[in-house]
Amino acid sequence: MKLLIVTSLKEYRNKVSKIFEQAKIAVFSATETIGFKDKKTTSLLDGWFASGSDQFDSIFLFSFTDEANANHALELIKTYNESQECEFPIRAFILPVEQSSY
């Protein structure tokens, strides 16, 4: 089992939902969040928490899914980002789930 995490601007919610559908990910959770971007930050870790003045309405989606579906979604997201000229691409991460309660 994998944990697929996706972050994007709020206006890309429908696109991410379609990507999940194409990757056969039918069960996922989503929450709205505010993203911050400080253009002065040189290190990702330095800018992990809000330190800049630019705010963006964002969405955070995640799903516990099998490896094949997670990988398919990641490839679809990479393809989508390559086809767009966007300052804020969709970001996706796959994490292993070593144990669960069920």
Backbone as XML, in Angstrom:
<?xml version="1.0"?>
<chain id="A" units="angstrom">
  <residue number="1" name="MET">
    <atom name="N" x="0.844" y="-1.172" z="0.000"/>
    <atom name="CA" x="0.000" y="0.000" z="0.000"/>
    <atom name="C" x="0.892" y="1.239" z="0.000"/>
  </residue>
  <residue number="2" name="LYS">
    <atom name="N" x="0.418" y="2.268" z="-0.681"/>
    <atom name="CA" x="1.139" y="3.540" z="-0.766"/>
    <atom name="C" x="0.223" y="4.672" z="-0.332"/>
  </residue>
  <residue number="3" name="LEU">
    <atom name="N" x="0.851" y="5.750" z="0.105"/>
    <atom name="CA" x="0.134" y="6.985" z="0.405"/>
    <atom name="C" x="0.509" y="7.977" z="-0.687"/>
  </residue>
  <residue number="4" name="LEU">
    <atom name="N" x="-0.459" y="8.339" z="-1.495"/>
    <atom name="CA" x="-0.268" y="9.320" z="-2.555"/>
    <atom name="C" x="-0.732" y="10.666" z="-2.027"/>
  </residue>
  <residue number="5" name="ILE">
    <atom name="N" x="0.164" y="11.646" z="-2.056"/>
    <atom name="CA" x="-0.145" y="12.996" z="-1.590"/>
    <atom name="C" x="-0.019" y="13.946" z="-2.775"/>
  </residue>
  <residue number="6" name="VAL">
    <atom name="N" x="-1.020" y="14.776" z="-2.969"/>
    <atom name="CA" x="-1.017" y="15.736" z="-4.074"/>
    <atom name="C" x="-1.368" y="17.111" z="-3.528"/>
  </residue>
  <residue number="7" name="THR">
    <atom name="N" x="-0.610" y="18.108" z="-3.935"/>
    <atom name="CA" x="-0.919" y="19.494" z="-3.600"/>
    <atom name="C" x="-0.999" y="20.288" z="-4.891"/>
  </residue>
  <residue number="8" name="SER">
    <atom name="N" x="-1.908" y="21.233" z="-4.925"/>
    <atom name="CA" x="-2.051" y="22.087" z="-6.105"/>
    <atom name="C" x="-2.835" y="23.336" z="-5.736"/>
  </residue>
  <residue number="9" name="LEU">
    <atom name="N" x="-2.877" y="24.248" z="-6.665"/>
    <atom name="CA" x="-3.768" y="25.392" z="-6.495"/>
    <atom name="C" x="-5.202" y="24.887" z="-6.495"/>
  </residue>
  <residue number="10" name="LYS">
    <atom name="N" x="-6.049" y="25.572" z="-5.766"/>
    <atom name="CA" x="-7.451" y="25.165" z="-5.622"/>
    <atom name="C" x="-8.165" y="25.051" z="-6.975"/>
  </residue>
  <residue number="11" name="GLU">
    <atom name="N" x="-7.798" y="25.907" z="-7.903"/>
    <atom name="CA" x="-8.483" y="25.884" z="-9.202"/>
    <atom name="C" x="-8.161" y="24.634" z="-10.026"/>
  </residue>
  <residue number="12" name="TYR">
    <atom name="N" x="-7.166" y="23.834" z="-9.619"/>
    <atom name="CA" x="-6.829" y="22.594" z="-10.318"/>
    <atom name="C" x="-7.525" y="21.382" z="-9.710"/>
  </residue>
  <residue number="13" name="ARG">
    <atom name="N" x="-8.411" y="21.594" z="-8.758"/>
    <atom name="CA" x="-9.084" y="20.476" z="-8.075"/>
    <atom name="C" x="-9.751" y="19.511" z="-9.052"/>
  </residue>
  <residue number="14" name="ASN">
    <atom name="N" x="-10.479" y="20.032" z="-10.027"/>
    <atom name="CA" x="-11.161" y="19.155" z="-10.978"/>
    <atom name="C" x="-10.172" y="18.381" z="-11.835"/>
  </residue>
  <residue number="15" name="LYS">
    <atom name="N" x="-9.073" y="19.012" z="-12.216"/>
    <atom name="CA" x="-8.063" y="18.319" z="-13.004"/>
    <atom name="C" x="-7.448" y="17.178" z="-12.195"/>
  </residue>
  <residue number="16" name="VAL">
    <atom name="N" x="-7.124" y="17.425" z="-10.937"/>
    <atom name="CA" x="-6.547" y="16.374" z="-10.094"/>
    <atom name="C" x="-7.565" y="15.244" z="-9.892"/>
  </residue>
  <residue number="17" name="SER">
    <atom name="N" x="-8.822" y="15.583" z="-9.714"/>
    <atom name="CA" x="-9.862" y="14.556" z="-9.569"/>
    <atom name="C" x="-9.942" y="13.682" z="-10.819"/>
  </residue>
  <residue number="18" name="LYS">
    <atom name="N" x="-9.817" y="14.283" z="-11.994"/>
    <atom name="CA" x="-9.838" y="13.514" z="-13.248"/>
    <atom name="C" x="-8.607" y="12.619" z="-13.356"/>
  </residue>
  <residue number="19" name="ILE">
    <atom name="N" x="-7.463" y="13.128" z="-12.910"/>
    <atom name="CA" x="-6.246" y="12.311" z="-12.905"/>
    <atom name="C" x="-6.433" y="11.117" z="-11.983"/>
  </residue>
  <residue number="20" name="PHE">
    <atom name="N" x="-7.004" y="11.337" z="-10.812"/>
    <atom name="CA" x="-7.275" y="10.230" z="-9.891"/>
    <atom name="C" x="-8.204" y="9.211" z="-10.554"/>
  </residue>
  <residue number="21" name="GLU">
    <atom name="N" x="-9.213" y="9.694" z="-11.237"/>
    <atom name="CA" x="-10.154" y="8.800" z="-11.911"/>
    <atom name="C" x="-9.428" y="7.976" z="-12.979"/>
  </residue>
  <residue number="22" name="GLN">
    <atom name="N" x="-8.572" y="8.619" z="-13.776"/>
    <atom name="CA" x="-7.809" y="7.909" z="-14.809"/>
    <atom name="C" x="-6.874" y="6.864" z="-14.204"/>
  </residue>
  <residue number="23" name="ALA">
    <atom name="N" x="-6.362" y="7.142" z="-13.011"/>
    <atom name="CA" x="-5.446" y="6.226" z="-12.330"/>
    <atom name="C" x="-6.186" y="5.183" z="-11.504"/>
  </residue>
  <residue number="24" name="LYS">
    <atom name="N" x="-7.518" y="5.174" z="-11.614"/>
    <atom name="CA" x="-8.366" y="4.212" z="-10.888"/>
    <atom name="C" x="-8.269" y="4.381" z="-9.378"/>
  </residue>
  <residue number="25" name="ILE">
    <atom name="N" x="-8.147" y="5.635" z="-8.948"/>
    <atom name="CA" x="-8.162" y="5.960" z="-7.523"/>
    <atom name="C" x="-9.537" y="6.553" z="-7.229"/>
  </residue>
  <residue number="26" name="ALA">
    <atom name="N" x="-10.402" y="5.724" z="-6.656"/>
    <atom name="CA" x="-11.789" y="6.127" z="-6.440"/>
    <atom name="C" x="-12.019" y="6.695" z="-5.042"/>
  </residue>
  <residue number="27" name="VAL">
    <atom name="N" x="-11.122" y="6.400" z="-4.109"/>
    <atom name="CA" x="-11.306" y="6.846" z="-2.728"/>
    <atom name="C" x="-10.126" y="7.735" z="-2.361"/>
  </residue>
  <residue number="28" name="PHE">
    <atom name="N" x="-10.448" y="8.980" z="-2.013"/>
    <atom name="CA" x="-9.401" y="9.912" z="-1.589"/>
    <atom name="C" x="-10.012" y="10.988" z="-0.718"/>
  </residue>
  <residue number="29" name="SER">
    <atom name="N" x="-9.166" y="11.703" z="-0.034"/>
    <atom name="CA" x="-9.606" y="12.804" z="0.822"/>
    <atom name="C" x="-9.012" y="14.097" z="0.294"/>
  </residue>
  <residue number="30" name="ALA">
    <atom name="N" x="-9.713" y="15.196" z="0.542"/>
    <atom name="CA" x="-9.232" y="16.507" z="0.105"/>
    <atom name="C" x="-9.537" y="17.534" z="1.178"/>
  </residue>
  <residue number="31" name="THR">
    <atom name="N" x="-8.642" y="18.466" z="1.304"/>
    <atom name="CA" x="-8.851" y="19.561" z="2.235"/>
    <atom name="C" x="-8.269" y="20.832" z="1.637"/>
  </residue>
  <residue number="32" name="GLU">
    <atom name="N" x="-8.917" y="21.923" z="1.899"/>
    <atom name="CA" x="-8.412" y="23.207" z="1.428"/>
    <atom name="C" x="-7.350" y="23.705" z="2.391"/>
  </residue>
  <residue number="33" name="THR">
    <atom name="N" x="-6.377" y="24.376" z="1.856"/>
    <atom name="CA" x="-5.288" y="24.908" z="2.664"/>
    <atom name="C" x="-4.804" y="26.208" z="2.031"/>
  </residue>
  <residue number="34" name="ILE">
    <atom name="N" x="-3.999" y="26.922" z="2.731"/>
    <atom name="CA" x="-3.396" y="28.140" z="2.183"/>
    <atom name="C" x="-1.910" y="27.874" z="2.026"/>
  </residue>
  <residue number="35" name="GLY">
    <atom name="N" x="-1.420" y="28.023" z="0.820"/>
    <atom name="CA" x="0.006" y="27.857" z="0.554"/>
    <atom name="C" x="0.695" y="29.208" z="0.590"/>
  </residue>
  <residue number="36" name="PHE">
    <atom name="N" x="1.935" y="29.193" z="1.005"/>
    <atom name="CA" x="2.730" y="30.413" z="1.065"/>
    <atom name="C" x="3.963" y="30.233" z="0.209"/>
  </residue>
  <residue number="37" name="LYS">
    <atom name="N" x="4.402" y="31.304" z="-0.411"/>
    <atom name="CA" x="5.603" y="31.252" z="-1.226"/>
    <atom name="C" x="6.416" y="32.500" z="-0.964"/>
  </residue>
  <residue number="38" name="ASP">
    <atom name="N" x="7.626" y="32.283" z="-0.500"/>
    <atom name="CA" x="8.563" y="33.376" z="-0.248"/>
    <atom name="C" x="9.642" y="33.275" z="-1.302"/>
  </residue>
  <residue number="39" name="LYS">
    <atom name="N" x="9.637" y="34.173" z="-2.233"/>
    <atom name="CA" x="10.578" y="34.108" z="-3.353"/>
    <atom name="C" x="12.018" y="34.333" z="-2.934"/>
  </residue>
  <residue number="40" name="LYS">
    <atom name="N" x="12.246" y="34.774" z="-1.699"/>
    <atom name="CA" x="13.604" y="35.011" z="-1.220"/>
    <atom name="C" x="14.243" y="33.749" z="-0.661"/>
  </residue>
  <residue number="41" name="THR">
    <atom name="N" x="13.451" y="32.735" z="-0.372"/>
    <atom name="CA" x="13.957" y="31.519" z="0.261"/>
    <atom name="C" x="14.798" y="30.731" z="-0.731"/>
  </residue>
  <residue number="42" name="THR">
    <atom name="N" x="15.974" y="30.306" z="-0.305"/>
    <atom name="CA" x="16.833" y="29.499" z="-1.162"/>
    <atom name="C" x="16.769" y="28.025" z="-0.808"/>
  </residue>
  <residue number="43" name="SER">
    <atom name="N" x="16.344" y="27.696" z="0.396"/>
    <atom name="CA" x="16.272" y="26.312" z="0.839"/>
    <atom name="C" x="14.817" y="25.909" z="1.025"/>
  </residue>
  <residue number="44" name="LEU">
    <atom name="N" x="14.468" y="24.718" z="0.527"/>
    <atom name="CA" x="13.102" y="24.220" z="0.683"/>
    <atom name="C" x="12.728" y="24.102" z="2.150"/>
  </residue>
  <residue number="45" name="LEU">
    <atom name="N" x="13.647" y="23.635" z="2.977"/>
    <atom name="CA" x="13.343" y="23.475" z="4.398"/>
    <atom name="C" x="13.137" y="24.815" z="5.084"/>
  </residue>
  <residue number="46" name="ASP">
    <atom name="N" x="13.859" y="25.844" z="4.658"/>
    <atom name="CA" x="13.679" y="27.174" z="5.232"/>
    <atom name="C" x="12.287" y="27.727" z="4.928"/>
  </residue>
  <residue number="47" name="GLY">
    <atom name="N" x="11.720" y="27.357" z="3.786"/>
    <atom name="CA" x="10.428" y="27.888" z="3.381"/>
    <atom name="C" x="9.283" y="26.927" z="3.566"/>
  </residue>
  <residue number="48" name="TRP">
    <atom name="N" x="9.503" y="25.845" z="4.334"/>
    <atom name="CA" x="8.459" y="24.837" z="4.490"/>
    <atom name="C" x="7.224" y="25.422" z="5.155"/>
  </residue>
  <residue number="49" name="PHE">
    <atom name="N" x="7.401" y="26.258" z="6.166"/>
    <atom name="CA" x="6.272" y="26.902" z="6.820"/>
    <atom name="C" x="6.161" y="28.335" z="6.322"/>
  </residue>
  <residue number="50" name="ALA">
    <atom name="N" x="5.034" y="28.918" z="6.555"/>
    <atom name="CA" x="4.750" y="30.255" z="6.040"/>
    <atom name="C" x="5.762" y="31.268" z="6.536"/>
  </residue>
  <residue number="51" name="SER">
    <atom name="N" x="6.460" y="31.855" z="5.595"/>
    <atom name="CA" x="7.374" y="32.924" z="5.972"/>
    <atom name="C" x="7.287" y="34.066" z="4.978"/>
  </residue>
  <residue number="52" name="GLY">
    <atom name="N" x="6.569" y="33.859" z="3.898"/>
    <atom name="CA" x="6.459" y="34.888" z="2.880"/>
    <atom name="C" x="5.131" y="35.600" z="2.957"/>
  </residue>
  <residue number="53" name="SER">
    <atom name="N" x="4.989" y="36.578" z="2.113"/>
    <atom name="CA" x="3.763" y="37.359" z="2.130"/>
    <atom name="C" x="2.782" y="36.925" z="1.054"/>
  </residue>
  <residue number="54" name="ASP">
    <atom name="N" x="3.228" y="36.128" z="0.072"/>
    <atom name="CA" x="2.334" y="35.657" z="-0.978"/>
    <atom name="C" x="1.547" y="34.460" z="-0.480"/>
  </residue>
  <residue number="55" name="GLN">
    <atom name="N" x="0.208" y="34.531" z="-0.579"/>
    <atom name="CA" x="-0.678" y="33.454" z="-0.159"/>
    <atom name="C" x="-1.438" y="32.938" z="-1.368"/>
  </residue>
  <residue number="56" name="PHE">
    <atom name="N" x="-1.692" y="31.621" z="-1.377"/>
    <atom name="CA" x="-2.391" y="31.002" z="-2.492"/>
    <atom name="C" x="-3.401" y="30.005" z="-1.957"/>
  </residue>
  <residue number="57" name="ASP">
    <atom name="N" x="-4.627" y="30.072" z="-2.475"/>
    <atom name="CA" x="-5.638" y="29.085" z="-2.109"/>
    <atom name="C" x="-5.253" y="27.771" z="-2.763"/>
  </residue>
  <residue number="58" name="SER">
    <atom name="N" x="-5.022" y="26.785" z="-1.935"/>
    <atom name="CA" x="-4.516" y="25.503" z="-2.409"/>
    <atom name="C" x="-5.392" y="24.371" z="-1.920"/>
  </residue>
  <residue number="59" name="ILE">
    <atom name="N" x="-5.100" y="23.199" z="-2.420"/>
    <atom name="CA" x="-5.818" y="22.001" z="-2.011"/>
    <atom name="C" x="-4.791" y="20.903" z="-1.763"/>
  </residue>
  <residue number="60" name="PHE">
    <atom name="N" x="-5.098" y="20.075" z="-0.803"/>
    <atom name="CA" x="-4.254" y="18.972" z="-0.387"/>
    <atom name="C" x="-5.106" y="17.713" z="-0.520"/>
  </residue>
  <residue number="61" name="LEU">
    <atom name="N" x="-4.699" y="16.777" z="-1.374"/>
    <atom name="CA" x="-5.450" y="15.544" z="-1.587"/>
    <atom name="C" x="-4.558" y="14.364" z="-1.240"/>
  </residue>
  <residue number="62" name="PHE">
    <atom name="N" x="-5.150" y="13.331" z="-0.681"/>
    <atom name="CA" x="-4.355" y="12.137" z="-0.413"/>
    <atom name="C" x="-5.209" y="10.887" z="-0.520"/>
  </residue>
  <residue number="63" name="SER">
    <atom name="N" x="-4.533" y="9.793" z="-0.843"/>
    <atom name="CA" x="-5.218" y="8.518" z="-0.982"/>
    <atom name="C" x="-4.283" y="7.389" z="-0.572"/>
  </residue>
  <residue number="64" name="PHE">
    <atom name="N" x="-4.832" y="6.426" z="0.144"/>
    <atom name="CA" x="-4.136" y="5.175" z="0.407"/>
    <atom name="C" x="-4.543" y="4.248" z="-0.729"/>
  </residue>
  <residue number="65" name="THR">
    <atom name="N" x="-3.580" y="3.840" z="-1.533"/>
    <atom name="CA" x="-3.894" y="3.069" z="-2.734"/>
    <atom name="C" x="-2.775" y="2.080" z="-3.015"/>
  </residue>
  <residue number="66" name="ASP">
    <atom name="N" x="-2.976" y="1.237" z="-4.015"/>
    <atom name="CA" x="-1.909" y="0.287" z="-4.331"/>
    <atom name="C" x="-0.816" y="0.974" z="-5.153"/>
  </residue>
  <residue number="67" name="GLU">
    <atom name="N" x="0.314" y="0.313" z="-5.242"/>
    <atom name="CA" x="1.490" y="0.907" z="-5.883"/>
    <atom name="C" x="1.244" y="1.241" z="-7.356"/>
  </residue>
  <residue number="68" name="ALA">
    <atom name="N" x="0.572" y="0.370" z="-8.075"/>
    <atom name="CA" x="0.326" y="0.600" z="-9.505"/>
    <atom name="C" x="-0.509" y="1.861" z="-9.735"/>
  </residue>
  <residue number="69" name="ASN">
    <atom name="N" x="-1.563" y="2.033" z="-8.947"/>
    <atom name="CA" x="-2.418" y="3.220" z="-9.106"/>
    <atom name="C" x="-1.669" y="4.489" z="-8.727"/>
  </residue>
  <residue number="70" name="ALA">
    <atom name="N" x="-0.890" y="4.439" z="-7.652"/>
    <atom name="CA" x="-0.113" y="5.612" z="-7.233"/>
    <atom name="C" x="0.890" y="6.000" z="-8.312"/>
  </residue>
  <residue number="71" name="ASN">
    <atom name="N" x="1.602" y="5.010" z="-8.847"/>
    <atom name="CA" x="2.575" y="5.287" z="-9.904"/>
    <atom name="C" x="1.914" y="5.839" z="-11.161"/>
  </residue>
  <residue number="72" name="HIS">
    <atom name="N" x="0.743" y="5.289" z="-11.507"/>
    <atom name="CA" x="0.017" y="5.783" z="-12.687"/>
    <atom name="C" x="-0.388" y="7.247" z="-12.486"/>
  </residue>
  <residue number="73" name="ALA">
    <atom name="N" x="-0.899" y="7.575" z="-11.311"/>
    <atom name="CA" x="-1.286" y="8.962" z="-11.016"/>
    <atom name="C" x="-0.071" y="9.885" z="-11.099"/>
  </residue>
  <residue number="74" name="LEU">
    <atom name="N" x="1.056" y="9.460" z="-10.556"/>
    <atom name="CA" x="2.268" y="10.278" z="-10.586"/>
    <atom name="C" x="2.709" y="10.537" z="-12.025"/>
  </residue>
  <residue number="75" name="GLU">
    <atom name="N" x="2.653" y="9.525" z="-12.869"/>
    <atom name="CA" x="3.021" y="9.706" z="-14.279"/>
    <atom name="C" x="2.053" y="10.648" z="-14.995"/>
  </residue>
  <residue number="76" name="LEU">
    <atom name="N" x="0.764" y="10.516" z="-14.711"/>
    <atom name="CA" x="-0.221" y="11.430" z="-15.314"/>
    <atom name="C" x="0.024" y="12.870" z="-14.872"/>
  </residue>
  <residue number="77" name="ILE">
    <atom name="N" x="0.385" y="13.065" z="-13.619"/>
    <atom name="CA" x="0.667" y="14.408" z="-13.110"/>
    <atom name="C" x="1.922" y="14.972" z="-13.763"/>
  </residue>
  <residue number="78" name="LYS">
    <atom name="N" x="2.954" y="14.143" z="-13.913"/>
    <atom name="CA" x="4.173" y="14.596" z="-14.594"/>
    <atom name="C" x="3.868" y="15.017" z="-16.034"/>
  </residue>
  <residue number="79" name="THR">
    <atom name="N" x="3.074" y="14.216" z="-16.730"/>
    <atom name="CA" x="2.695" y="14.530" z="-18.108"/>
    <atom name="C" x="1.905" y="15.830" z="-18.168"/>
  </residue>
  <residue number="80" name="TYR">
    <atom name="N" x="0.967" y="15.988" z="-17.250"/>
    <atom name="CA" x="0.177" y="17.223" z="-17.209"/>
    <atom name="C" x="1.081" y="18.435" z="-16.985"/>
  </residue>
  <residue number="81" name="ASN">
    <atom name="N" x="1.981" y="18.349" z="-16.013"/>
    <atom name="CA" x="2.865" y="19.478" z="-15.717"/>
    <atom name="C" x="3.766" y="19.826" z="-16.898"/>
  </residue>
  <residue number="82" name="GLU">
    <atom name="N" x="4.245" y="18.817" z="-17.619"/>
    <atom name="CA" x="5.101" y="19.063" z="-18.778"/>
    <atom name="C" x="4.350" y="19.766" z="-19.900"/>
  </residue>
  <residue number="83" name="SER">
    <atom name="N" x="3.039" y="19.562" z="-19.959"/>
    <atom name="CA" x="2.242" y="20.163" z="-21.035"/>
    <atom name="C" x="1.759" y="21.571" z="-20.701"/>
  </residue>
  <residue number="84" name="GLN">
    <atom name="N" x="2.028" y="22.039" z="-19.488"/>
    <atom name="CA" x="1.547" y="23.344" z="-19.038"/>
    <atom name="C" x="2.710" y="24.308" z="-18.821"/>
  </residue>
  <residue number="85" name="GLU">
    <atom name="N" x="2.467" y="25.549" z="-19.085"/>
    <atom name="CA" x="3.412" y="26.616" z="-18.741"/>
    <atom name="C" x="2.858" y="27.270" z="-17.484"/>
  </residue>
  <residue number="86" name="CYS">
    <atom name="N" x="3.239" y="26.734" z="-16.326"/>
    <atom name="CA" x="2.628" y="27.193" z="-15.091"/>
    <atom name="C" x="3.683" y="27.416" z="-14.018"/>
  </residue>
  <residue number="87" name="GLU">
    <atom name="N" x="3.537" y="28.500" z="-13.287"/>
    <atom name="CA" x="4.440" y="28.794" z="-12.178"/>
    <atom name="C" x="4.160" y="27.889" z="-10.977"/>
  </residue>
  <residue number="88" name="PHE">
    <atom name="N" x="2.960" y="27.300" z="-10.933"/>
    <atom name="CA" x="2.548" y="26.465" z="-9.802"/>
    <atom name="C" x="2.098" y="25.094" z="-10.302"/>
  </residue>
  <residue number="89" name="PRO">
    <atom name="N" x="3.037" y="24.206" z="-10.602"/>
    <atom name="CA" x="2.645" y="22.874" z="-11.076"/>
    <atom name="C" x="1.990" y="22.058" z="-9.965"/>
  </residue>
  <residue number="90" name="ILE">
    <atom name="N" x="1.281" y="21.029" z="-10.361"/>
    <atom name="CA" x="0.723" y="20.091" z="-9.406"/>
    <atom name="C" x="1.890" y="19.293" z="-8.832"/>
  </residue>
  <residue number="91" name="ARG">
    <atom name="N" x="1.918" y="19.140" z="-7.517"/>
    <atom name="CA" x="2.992" y="18.402" z="-6.842"/>
    <atom name="C" x="2.426" y="17.090" z="-6.318"/>
  </residue>
  <residue number="92" name="ALA">
    <atom name="N" x="3.183" y="16.022" z="-6.477"/>
    <atom name="CA" x="2.731" y="14.714" z="-5.999"/>
    <atom name="C" x="3.890" y="13.957" z="-5.372"/>
  </residue>
  <residue number="93" name="PHE">
    <atom name="N" x="3.565" y="13.175" z="-4.361"/>
    <atom name="CA" x="4.549" y="12.393" z="-3.619"/>
    <atom name="C" x="3.952" y="11.031" z="-3.311"/>
  </residue>
  <residue number="94" name="ILE">
    <atom name="N" x="4.779" y="10.011" z="-3.362"/>
    <atom name="CA" x="4.345" y="8.668" z="-2.986"/>
    <atom name="C" x="5.182" y="8.233" z="-1.794"/>
  </residue>
  <residue number="95" name="LEU">
    <atom name="N" x="4.486" y="7.837" z="-0.729"/>
    <atom name="CA" x="5.155" y="7.365" z="0.485"/>
    <atom name="C" x="4.747" y="5.927" z="0.769"/>
  </residue>
  <residue number="96" name="PRO">
    <atom name="N" x="5.663" y="5.114" z="1.269"/>
    <atom name="CA" x="5.290" y="3.740" z="1.610"/>
    <atom name="C" x="4.468" y="3.696" z="2.897"/>
  </residue>
  <residue number="97" name="VAL">
    <atom name="N" x="3.541" y="2.782" z="2.948"/>
    <atom name="CA" x="2.783" y="2.533" z="4.170"/>
    <atom name="C" x="3.252" y="1.168" z="4.672"/>
  </residue>
  <residue number="98" name="GLU">
    <atom name="N" x="3.985" y="1.179" z="5.754"/>
    <atom name="CA" x="4.588" y="-0.048" z="6.256"/>
    <atom name="C" x="3.627" y="-0.896" z="7.071"/>
  </residue>
  <residue number="99" name="GLN">
    <atom name="N" x="2.712" y="-0.239" z="7.781"/>
    <atom name="CA" x="1.744" y="-0.960" z="8.598"/>
    <atom name="C" x="0.445" y="-0.186" z="8.611"/>
  </residue>
  <residue number="100" name="SER">
    <atom name="N" x="-0.635" y="-0.910" z="8.895"/>
    <atom name="CA" x="-1.926" y="-0.253" z="9.066"/>
    <atom name="C" x="-2.711" y="-1.007" z="10.133"/>
  </residue>
  <residue number="101" name="SER">
    <atom name="N" x="-3.801" y="-0.421" z="10.566"/>
    <atom name="CA" x="-4.610" y="-1.032" z="11.615"/>
    <atom name="C" x="-5.644" y="-2.005" z="11.077"/>
  </residue>
  <residue number="102" name="TYR">
    <atom name="N" x="-5.701" y="-2.166" z="9.782"/>
    <atom name="CA" x="-6.679" y="-3.117" z="9.215"/>
    <atom name="C" x="-6.016" y="-4.135" z="8.340"/>
  </residue>
</chain>
